[in-house]
Amino acid sequence: MAQKTEPRREIWILGVRPGDGREDVLSSYMETGGYSCRLGQFEELEEGRPLGIVLDVSPFSDDGWGLLLKIKSTPTTRNIPVLPVFLSENGKVGGVFPVAGFFKLPVEEQHLLDRLAVYGLTEEAETWDLQVLVVSRSGEEKLSKSIESIGFEVVKGYTGKEALALASIHPKYMVFCSHMLPDMSAFELLEKFKLYPYSSNTPIFVLLKEDMKDGEKLAMSREIAHLVSKKQLSCDEFLANLRRRD
C-alpha cells in the first residue's frame, strides 16, 4: 500500500484581487526560488494553513492593511508569518519590508511571551543585560511590563528620530514600534535601521492599532510608497528577503 504523504504547504499571496493578475511577478519569483505559492483569501486561511503570507500593502492592494489586522486579530491565523510587499499597479515588486512580526494592540502577555520564545529571543534575557526599545507616542506601559517580566530592560522612545538616537547610544536587542509614529512609519524606521551597523540586524516588531480607519490605511500605504525603489526588485533581491522568514 502506498504511503500517504502530507501535502506540501504553500506560501499564499494576499491583498491582490482575483482576476487582476497583479500576483504574476510574485508567483514567478517564488516558483523560481522553489516555493509553492498561490493567490489566497482570508476566509481560507484557517483550513489552508499556509507556511507564510506575502501581503500587498500598497495603495493598489485589496485592503492589505485590513487583511493584516484580521490575520493578527484571529487566534487561529495570527502566528502565520507575514511578509509585507509593495506591488505596483501592474504587479511589479517595488519594495519588501521584512519586519520580525506583528502584534495587535493591546498585546496579550502570554501570546507575546510564547511568540518571543518561538523566535528564540528570550533565552539570553536572564544571562545578559539586554535592552528592548519600545517606540510609541503612548509608551505602551502594559507591553513594557510584560517585556520586563522576562528579564529585559525597557527603553522608551516616542518618535522615530528618538529611536534612532537611542539605538546609536546602546545596542538594542529588539524593537517594538507602533505602526505609525509622529514623524515616520514603522517601515521607514526599519529602512533607516538597516543603514547603520549597530541596528541593521535588530528585529523590529510592529504594533497594530485595534481598529484602523480607511484614512489611516491609505496614509500608511502612501508612506510605504515613499520608501520603494523606482525600479522593480529582481528575483534574487526578493528571494533574499523571503529566505530570512521563519
N, C-alpha and C positions, 0 to 999 in steps of 0.2 A: 504493500500500500504506500502510495506517495506521501511523503511528509508535508504537512501544511506549513507554509511559511507566512510570517506576518507581512502584510502589505508594506511596501516602502513608504515611509512618511514623507510628506511633501512640505515645501515652503509655499505659502499662499501669498498672492498679491491682492491687497485690498485697497479700497479708495478709488478704484477705477470702474467706471460704469460699464456693464457688459454691452458689447457691441461697438464700443468706441475704438477698440484696437490699440489703445494707448499702452497696453501691457506688453506689446510685442517685443520691444527692445529689451525690457527687463527679462522677459522669458528667455530670449535668445542668450542673454548674458549668463543666466543661471544654468541653462542647459549646457552651455559651453563649459561651465565650471563643474559639471557632473551632478547638479541638483535636479530633483524632480520638482516641478512647480506648476501651479495653475491659478487662474483667477477665481477667488473665493468670495463668499458672502458671510457677514457676521452671523447670520442665523444658522449657518452650517458648522461653525467653529467647534461647538461642544462635541458634536458627533465626529467631526472630521479629524480633530486632534492634530493639526499641522505641527511640524517641527519648529516652525517660526513664521513670522509675517513680515512681508515687505509692504510698507504702507505709504501711499502717496499723500503728502500733506501740503501740496502746492495749491495755489488758488484755483487750479483746474480740476482738483480732486472731487470725488463724490463724497463730500462731508468727511474728509480724512480725520479732522480733529474730533468730530463727533464719534466716529468709529473708535478712535484711540481711547476716548473717555469710556465708551461702552465696554471695550475689551478689558480695561483696567479696573472697571467697577464691578465686573462679574466674577465671582469666586472661581467658576469653572474655566475661565479663559484668561484671568489676569496674570498667570505665570508664563504664558506663551511669550517668548522673546519677540520684540517688535523693532524693526529697523526702519526709521522714517527716511523717505527719499523725496526729492523734488523732481517731478516729471513735467516736462514742458507740455504745451497744448497738443503737440504731436507725439508725445511719449518719449522724447529724448531725456536721458538721465542727466540732470543738471547738478545735483548735489546729493550727498549721503551724510547722515548725521547719526553716527554710531554711539549714542549715549548708553550708559551701563544698564539703564532700566527706567521704569516709570512707576510712580506710586500716586494713587488718588488721595486727595485730602478730604477729611482728616485721616491720617495714616493709622491703620490698625497695628498696634505694637507687636502682636505675635506674628502677624504676616510679615512685617518689616524684619523682625529677628530671624524668621525662618528663611526669607529670601537672602539676607546677608550671609547666613550660614551656607546656603546652597552655592553662593558665589565665592565662598571661601574667604570672606572678608572679616570674619570675627575671630579667627584662630590666633592672631597675634595681639589682640586688644589688651590682654592682661599681662603680656610679656614686655611690650614696648610702650613708651609714651607717645601715642599717636593722636593726631588732631584730625577732626572731621569738621569741614566747613559747611555751615547751613546758611544759604543765601536767600533771603526773603525779606520783604518790607515789613512783615509782621513778626519775624523772629522765630516762629513755629516752636513755641515752648514745649508742647506735648511731644513733638518729634525729637526735640533736643534731649529731653529727659529720657526717652527710650534709647537713644544712642549712647547717652552717658551710662545707662544701666548695664551696658555690656563692657564698660571699661575705657571708652574713648573720651578724650577731652573735646568739647564742642566749642568752636569759634564761630561767631556770627558776623555775617556781612549783610548789608541792606541794599546794596547796589552792585552791579556788575564790576564797576571800576574798583569798588572797595574789595570785592572778592579777589580780583587780580592782584591788588596790593598786598592783601593778607597772604595769598599763596606765594608771593615773592619773598616774604619775610621768613616764612617757615613752611616746609613741605607739608601738604595736606594728604592724608591717606585716602580720603574720598570726599565727594561734594554732593550735597543735596541742594537743589536750586529750583525756585518757583519758575513755572514755565514762562512768565513774563515779569521782568523787573522794571523799576522806574526808568532805567537807561538802556536796557537791551533785553533780548530774549535769552532763555537758557541755551538756545542753539548758537547764538552769537558768542556767548561766554565759552561754550565748548570749542568753537573755532579759534578763539583767542588763546585758550589754554594750550591748544596744540602748537602754538608758536614758540613756547618757552620750554626749555629743558626741564625746569623744575615742576612743570604742570602738564607736560604733553601726554603722560600716561595715567593721569589721575582719573579714576572712574567718576562720572557725573550721573547722578540720578535726578530725574526731572519730576517735580511735584505738580500734579494737575489739579486745578480747581474742581470742586464737585459739580459745578454747573458752568458751562461756558456759553455765553450769548453769541449769537451769529456774528455780531460786530467784532467780538474778541477773537473768534475763529478766523475771520477774514484778516484781522490785524496780524495774527500770528503767521498766516500764510504769506502775507506781504513781507513780514520780517524775514522769513525764510528766503523769499525771492531775492532779497538784497545780498544774500550770502552765497548764492550759487554761481558757478562758473558760467561764463558766456559760451563756452564750448561744451559739447557733450562729453561726459566721462567715458573713458574707454572701458572695455570689458574687464581688463586687468585691474583698472582703478576701482571699479565697482566691486569686483570679487575680493579685493584686498580687505574691504570693509566687511563683507559678508563672512569671510573666513574667521573674523575675530569674534563672531557671535557665538553664544552657547550652543 
